[in-house]
Amino acid sequence: MDNKKTYNLLLVAGDYEIIQQVSRALGSARFYVQNAFNHREAQYMLTHGEFDVVLVDAAMIDRHTGAATLPMTTSAVSDVPVIAFALDHNAQAVVEQVGVPAINITEIAVIRRTLSRVLGISVYHQTGLLPPQADDPILSGQYERFNTLFALSKSLTEVLDLSEVLNRVVDAARQLSGADEAMILLPEGDELYLRARVGIGLDVAQNFRVKTRDTLAGQVFFTGRPVMIGKDGPHKVKTEYFVNALLYVPIMIRNETIGVLGVNNHSKGEEFTDNHRQFLEALASFAAVAIQNARTHTESLARNRDLETLVSATQALNAPLSLEEALSNVALQMARTLRVEHIQIFEWNRLDDRLYLQAWHDDSVWPFGRGPLVDMEELGAIRAMIANEGRQRGYCWVTPDVPNDEQTRRWLPEIGADTVLIVPVYAEHLLGVLRLFFVQAPHEPFDGELMDDIRQRALRVVADLLNNSERPLTLAIRKLIDHIRQRSGADWCDVLLPVRGDSALGVALRIGEAAWTGRPQPSIDLSAYHDLRDSLQAGQPVEARQSTRQNTAGGAHLLARTDSRSILAVPMVDKTRTRGLVVFGCTAQERHFIGRDVMMARAIVSQGAIALENARLVHDLESSLGELQVTQERLVQTARLSAMGELASVVAHQMNNPLTTIIADTELMLLDEPEDSPRREALLAIARTGKRASSVARRLLAIARPSEESSDYIDAVDSLHGVLALLSGYLKQAGIKLDVTVPDEKLPPVRAVRGRLDDIWLNLLMNAYEAVRDAPKPCVIVDVAHDDARRELYVSVADNGAGIPDDLHDKIFLPFFTTKSGGESTGLGLHISRRTAESADGSIRLECADGWTRFVVTLPTHTTIVVD
């Protein structure tokens, strides 16, 4: 072995006492010692450096992954001796598992002897930064302090984690001064907060902050001069905390104070000296540079993360999606980018000076009793439903059709929901409430199996929330909520728990998203919030926080409507035009949005504006294509109708000749038939039907070609009775119950082309017959009513048949549309009926509810006209 060689030793340890112990043992100039103060540093240095021996603290682990450092070291340097030291039983177990030599690091002789054996050299000289003076305790103490300061300055140049820097500084401060306690205070607002400590108990450290004025630490911070007090104690450091002696020095860089480094003797009576002050000031100088470097490094990492987040969000925003999907995706990416729980995206309509909600995203969780309150007294109808219907059925629906109170009717439009499903969870009393919100009502009613599944999972969610009040959103709860939303199709949901002695419900969580692509939409009237309008016009953000009374009216309103503790509202600018407003809400805790946050918000909002504009262009293009297809279909239908007009003239001519003969012969036979003849009724029916067939041929021609027939005042009830007389026997023979309700008094007439109303009643009654023909208990109901105030006549034809699917409601009035096959229907009946009603200034609409299909014909009446 070369006795003149300088040996590279890597010391992997984070304890300064150990570092100094090794320094005392390795005073020889033949050793070049490099320190790795944590797992990541050791990993880096082992990868990029060359060492003759490695000394490792077996208790060290990776703070991020929990992996032990010793096994990593042995695998990284298989050809280099590794020596471990273990100060506790857990570390000894790691040493035994790896199988490397272990030493007692507290004994200098053991360190020297082990290194001598491993390297084959003699380790006994003691030369360090300064030579030790064993006979002079004062100089020896100075030597120890200089070595500590030297080791710290060297280590701080290799550490870029701010927390690690601060912890090392306070450790060294206590060791340099021999104090009971050491701490670093950094400014935030008008207070100094405790950011690192050693020797100070957790009960004191919690919420440890002092004012920057009228306190000793604040005096040091503002003046940049140290304070050392040791006499006439104890001295007040903060409220209800006193020490016997203290020494505070400023942490300064470029003549600017960035913090305060302090040591206290809380239990000891010793005072600090000028020597301590000098060492602490030197330590603060090293700390200032290290803190600045760590902050710069942290900001650089943060900028890189922000850039990566923004790039990732932009890629996600550029995915081709429908407008509704794009709105939800933009809201999600905005929430992820700024790490907030709540997002609202508004469109600005300058014509009515309102902000219309387009998209909404929420992923909010509140500890028990700290969420927004829902006062049950203010929701009287809903409370009654929970207490009565909800208790009996296990759930209740809130819809615009349910007769609730006025406040409930306003509540649904305000939140942008069409329907809400309320699922109360009971044991012996109300445990909680699950609410599912639907922007559009569910297409199909929920069956028993689905409701049982929702109730069971709601019970598990409430139970888990009550059992995990301080950490409410567990993975199990998240999975349950996702399952409920997926199965029910709800846009979002929340869970309410009783608070304040069950007099109110508090929101424990709210999860989901929604998008509105058309009216009705929740909105904000900007006439009441001029600050929001000014923000939109100037393109400037608005910030508001619960803890301040300086919020603008618009900022306070956004805080309330988002249930947030702080919000940042950023105008959405597309090129040079402001399109809307995006509200970023923090619901979990109050947050002060710094400059980088505002910059990120502007960037992601700008990208979101581009993505939404692209989605709108695609949506408009698809709509235009759809309209073009409809127009083309209408042109084809118009051509078909034109051809039918030509055909109708031929049919009318061919039908009229035999019909004329039938009608003439029937009338001749009636002249010879006595009044009491049993055949007279049959002949009258033949004559009446023949005339009707002749008029049908004429009207078929009139439908396809411009009509010259004039309208007249007609008794619609008489017209209806005539058609019922023809079909009642037909329906009775098929076993169909016919229920007709007509007012006793004579109703005002309607104005229409004579005979055309018959077509409406005939089409509706024949369609009802076809619908109920195979029903178990077929029934057709005809109801006539008159509204004197509105001067309208209502004739409804309802049946209990199979019904009409929701997706066909908008198609049934189109010409040639039919669900029948093989030419069983022309598909013109309802189309002709609607045109007839509209030509009489009326309308016809479809209603489906409670197993009944109902067509309602509305016709204006004329009360000043009397029809015989």
Secondary structure, DSSP 8 states (H G I E B T S, - for coil): --TT--EEEEEE---HHHHHHHHHH---TTEEEEEE-SHHHHHHHHHH---SEEEEETT-B-TTT--BHHHHHHHH-TTS-EEEE-SSHHHHHHHHHHT--EE-TT-HHHHHHHHHHHHTS-------SS---TT-HHHHHHHHHHHHHHHHHHHHTT---HHHHHHHHHHHHHHHHT-SEEEEEEEETTEEEEEEEES--HHHHTT-EEESSSSHHHHHHHH---EEE-SS--EEEETTEEESEEEEEEEEETTEEEEEEEEEESS------HHHHHHHHHHHHHHHHHHHHHHHHHHHHHHHHHHHHHHHHHHHHTS---HHHHHHHHHHHHHHHHT-SEEEEEEEETTTTEEEEEEEEEEEE--TT-S-EEEGGGSHHHHHHIIIIIHHHS-EEE-TTS---HHHHHHHHHHT-SEEEEEEEESSSEEEEEEEEESS--SS---HHHHHHHHHHHHHHHHHHHHTSSS---HHHHHHHHHHHHHHT-SEEEEEEEETTTTEEEEEEEEEEEE--SSS--EEEGGG-HHHHHHHHHT--EEEETT-S---HHHHHHHHHHT-SEEEEEEEEETTEEEEEEEEEE-SS-----HHHHHHHHHHHHHHHHHHHHHHHHHHHHHHHHHHHHHHHHHHHHHHHHHHHHHHHHHHHHHHHHHHHHHHHHHHHHHHS-TT-TTHHHHHHHHHHHHHHHHHHHHHHHHHS-----EEEE-HHHHHHHHHHHHHHHHHHTT-EEEEE--SS----EEEETTHHHHHHHHHHHHHHHHHTT-SS-EEEEEEEEETTTTEEEEEEEE-SS---GGGTTTTTSTT--S--TTS--S-HHHHHHHHHHHTT-EEEEEEETTEEEEEEEEEB-TT----
